Amino acid sequence: MRRIRSLDFELEPSAVCIGKFDGIHRGHRLLIQAAKKTKLPVVMFTFESTRQNGIYSQAEKEDLAEKTGVDIFVSVPVTEAFRHMAPVEFVEQVLVQRCHAKEIFIGTDFCFGHNRSGNARMLKEWESTYSFHVHILEKLSLGGSEVSSTRIRSQLEKGEMGEVASLLGMPYFIQGEVVSGRHLGRTMEIPTANLIPAPGKILPPKGVYAIMLTVDGKIRKGVGNLGVKPTVSGNNPMGLEVWIFDFHEDIYGKKIRAHLVSYLRPERKFDSMDQLKEQISQDTIRAKEILSQPEAESLLLSLPD
């Protein structure tokens, strides 16, 4: 997938999906699926986010876009000049001149241009003027409510990981390079992989989770703690520490993706490392039970490679 992070580009004729795409949830994927049917290169056109509670980091979003079939990912910095573009300037200078958009895919609430003065209806009216076709897709609803990033963030904050997975179309994940910890897990004969979530990424509650991981393109299962390791002395950063079941390879420095499938319990401080080890054993039993259920097994089909 080609990745573009400025307005200095010019593409071949393309099918362009436009939006914020925070989470690339099931509603967003409908846009991508529709664009793929055109047989044109699929462009995801989005805006560089500065928000502090994104569902996924920029790197996670780009990698997920590639897994869902996007050919070109365009993330534009929202400069003052860009912010003050009139709707017609955005269409002419960006969609027509740079993207060479022939098919455009947007949601019903799409707005663009200075002060969000352009909308889906306006873009549709310009079809003949600029020789493109505009496809306006209705919002996807699940459980009687629209699928939205706001709804997903709300469920994430509650630790409702099953609901989050239903809305995203896959379990929520934290992705990154495995970093070296203090090797305390290894001393307890429970070697773990440590990930540091990207700054600004919204996280579910601190606690222990049943986890599915993608390591070297293969799906593994495990149990992990999201938090600051209160039993261990010192000022520990927020991180995800995962024990991967039946896995003994050295993966320091490798990029892995940890999907948080089910919330097991809150993070807590133990009086001793022996108590912690006993609790990990109990957490492991419960995580294995959850991950062996048909509902969890079916999630394997939704995980990208």
C-alpha positions in Angstrom: 0.0 0.0 0.0 1.3 3.4 -0.9 1.3 5.9 2.0 1.0 9.7 1.4 1.2 12.3 4.2 1.0 15.6 2.3 -0.9 17.3 -0.6 2.2 16.9 -2.8 0.9 14.0 -5.0 -0.9 13.2 -8.2 -2.7 9.9 -8.7 -4.1 7.9 -11.6 -7.9 7.8 -11.9 -9.2 6.3 -8.6 -12.0 5.4 -6.3 -11.8 7.7 -3.2 -13.2 7.0 0.2 -13.3 10.1 2.4 -13.6 10.4 6.2 -11.9 10.4 9.5 -11.8 6.6 9.7 -11.1 6.4 13.4 -11.2 2.7 14.1 -12.0 1.7 10.5 -15.2 0.1 11.9 -17.8 -1.9 10.1 -19.5 1.2 8.6 -16.2 2.4 7.2 -15.5 -1.0 5.7 -18.7 -0.8 3.7 -17.2 2.2 1.9 -14.0 0.3 1.2 -15.9 -2.8 0.0 -18.0 -0.6 -2.4 -15.0 1.2 -3.7 -13.2 -2.1 -4.4 -16.0 -3.1 -6.7 -15.1 -0.3 -9.1 -11.8 -2.1 -10.0 -10.1 1.3 -9.7 -7.2 1.9 -7.2 -8.9 2.4 -3.8 -7.8 5.5 -2.0 -8.5 6.2 1.7 -8.4 10.0 2.1 -8.3 11.1 5.7 -7.0 13.8 7.9 -4.0 13.7 10.2 -5.5 13.4 13.7 -4.4 15.4 16.7 -7.0 14.0 19.0 -5.9 12.3 22.2 -8.5 9.5 22.3 -8.2 7.9 18.9 -9.3 4.2 18.7 -6.1 3.4 16.8 -2.8 5.2 16.3 -1.8 6.6 12.9 0.5 3.6 12.3 -2.2 1.1 13.4 -4.8 2.8 11.2 -2.5 2.6 8.2 -1.7 -1.0 8.7 -5.3 -1.9 9.1 -6.3 0.0 6.0 -3.8 -2.1 4.1 -5.2 -5.3 5.5 -8.7 -4.2 4.4 -7.7 -3.7 0.8 -6.8 -0.1 0.5 -4.3 0.7 -2.3 -3.3 4.2 -1.4 -3.6 5.8 2.1 -3.6 9.6 2.1 -3.4 11.4 5.5 -3.4 15.2 5.1 -2.1 17.5 7.7 -4.8 20.0 8.7 -2.9 23.3 8.2 -4.5 26.7 8.3 -4.5 26.9 4.5 -6.2 23.5 4.3 -8.7 24.4 7.0 -9.7 27.6 5.1 -10.3 25.9 1.7 -13.7 26.6 0.3 -15.7 23.5 -0.7 -15.1 24.1 -4.4 -11.4 24.5 -3.8 -11.2 21.2 -2.0 -13.0 19.4 -4.9 -11.0 21.0 -7.6 -7.5 21.1 -6.0 -7.7 17.8 -4.1 -10.3 15.4 -5.4 -10.0 16.3 -9.1 -6.4 17.5 -9.6 -4.6 15.3 -7.1 -6.7 12.3 -6.6 -8.2 12.1 -10.1 -11.3 10.9 -8.4 -13.8 9.1 -10.7 -15.8 7.4 -8.0 -16.3 9.0 -4.5 -17.6 7.1 -1.5 -18.9 9.1 1.6 -21.3 8.8 4.5 -24.5 10.8 4.8 -23.0 13.1 7.4 -19.9 14.0 5.3 -18.9 17.6 5.5 -15.9 19.4 4.0 -14.4 22.8 3.3 -14.1 25.9 5.5 -16.5 25.7 8.5 -17.8 22.4 7.2 -19.8 24.4 4.7 -19.8 21.6 2.0 -21.9 18.5 2.4 -22.8 15.2 0.7 -25.7 16.8 -1.2 -23.4 19.5 -2.6 -20.8 17.0 -3.7 -23.5 15.0 -5.5 -24.7 18.1 -7.4 -21.2 18.6 -8.8 -21.0 15.1 -10.4 -21.6 16.3 -14.0 -19.4 19.4 -13.6 -16.3 17.4 -12.5 -17.1 14.0 -14.2 -17.1 11.9 -11.1 -19.8 9.8 -9.4 -20.7 10.2 -5.8 -21.9 7.3 -3.7 -23.5 8.2 -0.4 -23.8 5.3 1.9 -26.3 5.2 4.8 -25.1 4.7 8.3 -24.8 1.1 9.4 -26.9 0.2 12.5 -26.4 -2.6 15.0 -28.5 -3.3 18.0 -30.8 -0.4 17.2 -28.1 2.3 17.1 -25.7 3.6 14.5 -22.2 2.2 14.4 -19.9 5.2 15.2 -16.5 5.9 16.6 -18.2 7.7 19.5 -20.2 4.6 20.4 -17.1 2.4 20.2 -15.1 4.8 22.5 -17.9 4.7 25.0 -17.9 0.9 25.1 -14.1 0.7 25.2 -14.1 2.9 28.3 -16.5 0.4 30.0 -14.4 -2.6 29.0 -17.2 -4.0 26.9 -14.8 -5.8 24.6 -17.5 -8.1 23.0 -19.6 -5.1 22.0 -16.5 -3.3 20.7 -15.5 -6.2 18.6 -19.0 -6.4 17.1 -18.9 -2.7 16.1 -15.3 -2.8 14.8 -15.8 -6.1 13.0 -12.8 -7.5 14.9 -11.4 -7.3 18.4 -9.8 -4.1 19.4 -6.0 -4.2 19.3 -2.8 -2.7 20.5 0.1 -2.9 18.1 3.8 -2.3 18.5 7.3 -3.6 18.8 7.9 -5.9 21.7 10.1 -4.1 24.2 12.4 -5.4 26.9 10.9 -5.4 30.4 12.4 -6.3 33.8 12.3 -10.0 33.0 10.3 -10.7 36.2 7.9 -12.9 34.3 10.8 -15.1 33.2 11.9 -15.5 36.8 8.4 -16.9 37.6 8.7 -19.2 34.6 6.0 -17.1 32.8 8.0 -15.2 30.1 6.0 -12.3 28.8 5.9 -9.9 25.8 5.7 -6.2 26.6 4.0 -3.5 24.4 3.7 0.2 25.1 0.5 1.7 23.6 0.9 4.7 21.3 0.5 8.1 23.0 -3.1 9.4 22.7 -4.6 6.1 22.0 -7.8 5.4 23.9 -7.5 2.4 26.2 -10.0 0.1 27.9 -9.9 -0.1 31.8 -6.7 -1.3 33.4 -6.9 -5.0 34.1 -6.4 -8.5 32.8 -7.7 -9.6 29.4 -8.0 -12.8 27.4 -6.0 -12.0 24.3 -5.4 -13.2 20.7 -2.2 -12.1 19.1 -0.7 -12.0 15.6 2.9 -12.9 15.7 4.8 -13.4 12.5 1.5 -13.8 10.7 0.3 -16.6 13.0 -2.5 -16.3 15.5 -1.6 -17.1 19.1 -3.6 -17.0 22.4 -2.6 -15.6 25.7 -3.5 -13.6 28.8 -2.3 -10.1 29.5 -2.3 -7.2 32.0 -3.0 -3.7 30.8 -1.7 -1.2 33.4 1.3 -0.1 35.4 2.2 -3.4 37.3 1.4 -2.1 40.8 2.9 -5.2 42.5 6.3 -4.4 40.9 8.2 -1.5 42.6 9.1 1.5 40.6 7.4 4.0 38.3 6.2 1.7 35.6 4.7 3.2 32.3 1.3 2.2 31.1 1.8 -1.0 29.1 0.4 -4.3 28.0 2.3 -7.4 29.3 1.2 -10.6 27.7 1.9 -14.3 28.4 1.6 -16.1 25.1 0.4 -19.7 25.7 2.8 -22.5 24.5 5.2 -20.1 23.0 8.9 -19.8 23.7 10.4 -17.8 20.8 12.5 -14.7 21.2 10.4 -11.9 19.7 12.1 -8.8 21.2 11.9 -6.0 18.6 9.3 -7.7 16.5 6.0 -6.0 15.7 3.0 -7.9 17.1 -0.7 -7.1 17.3 -2.5 -8.0 20.6 -6.4 -8.2 20.3 -8.1 -7.7 23.7 -11.0 -10.2 23.5 -12.5 -10.3 27.0 -12.0 -8.3 30.2 -11.3 -10.7 33.1 -10.7 -8.5 36.2 -9.3 -5.2 37.3 -5.6 -4.6 37.9 -4.6 -5.0 41.5 -1.5 -5.0 43.8 -0.5 -8.2 45.4 1.4 -8.6 48.7 4.0 -10.9 47.1 5.2 -12.3 43.8 3.9 -15.7 44.9 0.4 -14.3 45.2 0.7 -12.7 41.8 1.9 -16.0 40.3 -1.1 -17.9 41.8 -3.5 -15.3 40.4 -1.8 -15.5 36.9 -2.5 -19.3 37.0 -6.2 -18.6 37.7 -6.3 -15.9 35.0 -4.8 -18.3 32.6 -7.4 -21.0 33.2 -10.2 -18.5 32.7 -8.6 -17.0 29.6 -8.2 -20.4 28.0 -11.8 -21.3 28.7 -13.0 -18.0 27.1 -10.7 -18.4 24.1 -11.8 -21.9 23.4 -15.5 -21.0 23.2 -17.2 -21.0 19.8 -17.7 -17.2 20.0 -14.0 -16.6 20.5 -13.0 -19.2 17.9 -15.2 -17.4 15.3 -13.3 -14.2 16.0 -10.2 -15.9 14.5 -11.9 -15.5 11.1 -12.1 -11.7 11.5 -8.4 -11.1 12.4 -6.3 -9.7 9.6 -3.1 -11.5 8.7 
